Amino acid sequence: MADIATKYTGGPTRRGRLHPAWPVAAVAALAIVAAGAFTTMAGLFTEPLRREFGWSHGEIGLAASVNMVVYGVVAPFSAALMDRFGMRRVVGAALAAVAVGALLSTAMSAPWQYVLTWGLLIGLGSGAIALTFAATVTQRWFVRRRGLVSGVLTAAGVFGQFVFLPVLSWVVDGHGWRTAAVLLALVACAALPLALVLLRDHPADAGVGAYGAQRFTPKPAALPGAAARTVRVLGAVARGAPFWLLAATFGICGASTNGVMWTHFTPAAHDHGMPATAASSLLALIGVFNVAGTVLSGWLTDRLDPRRLLAVYYALRGVTLLCLPVLMSATVQPPMVAFVGLFGLLDVATVPPTLALCRELYGADSAIVFGWVAAAHQLGAGLAAFLGGVARDAFGSYDPLWVAIGAVCGAGALLALVIARPAGRCGTVSGPGFR
């Protein structure tokens, strides 16, 4: 080990070979893409389920809400489980869960079964391969380029969420929603063996240090009591205002993205006469801009104050949502394309600066803390998804929803500016560096 420590200097491995961190990040991105494909399907399934079963928007929205809440709640426990059992096992189990949930959903006939399959099983699986997985990969495998890599891995999730939408929309229209569910299950099954074979848990498994590290770090012992540790970390950070500010802003992020856009944009566009395939194509285009916006945000996070970045992102997002009611029409017009481009650049750009603040504030426990912050993201998303369906049933329109969420984003911009950024990096929340 000492020999490795003296020879390893970060960056590429000896003799110019590619550092193992990059293949691990690539495999992680593939798994995130596969899991992300499940998170935007609720909007495509809304109208087919209403036609076939006669379910209300509220009943269908409840399953989407449960999915988002479970997705968020499982995230911090997933980070601790990865410390206990390794990324490979947790990711493998998660991919299996989403595949089983999708297959079982094809036999459902009642709303509670939709909640069980799409809400619970797929929420568990996709939540385990979400933002905390990206945080764990960047924390273990990278010292340099953390902002960039976190942006790329976040973009992978967005890519999975949106790249399949036009194809799956066509499948739903031509072959039914069950065929689309089976197709998603096959995507997860295809990613499963690659993750089990190629994903490595720690740089020490490859005999190197993290990318950019100046010394070799031995693999730490597996930490027992994953659930207890997750709760203990929450208890520690909950005593400080920065955690609640991060949770509040990220909850607003979830409400204004997953909660309303990914769940209600397609049915809202359908209300104005736009075909579901066209609306899904617009969401896919948002995904394209997501990739550019998130990678750019990661690059900016390595260079600028993440609090100010968050304030700008939330303020601009709020303005775009306030404009959406007047942009909806039966056909795709240039103003709607402009909205899609701007919203896409802002949609997931909040992740790299939020993750950077977690790392600065909470050190080695940052992945777990970020998991709790991500849980707030999904709680906000679930609440907005459910209330959006209720609002549509009550008012016959989604317009009040867009206006309300746009105003909430303005509040998120103000909250981001008052997050106390530490003068230096802190240790773990259980250690003396926490403050």
Disulfide bonds with the S-S distance in Angstrom:
none
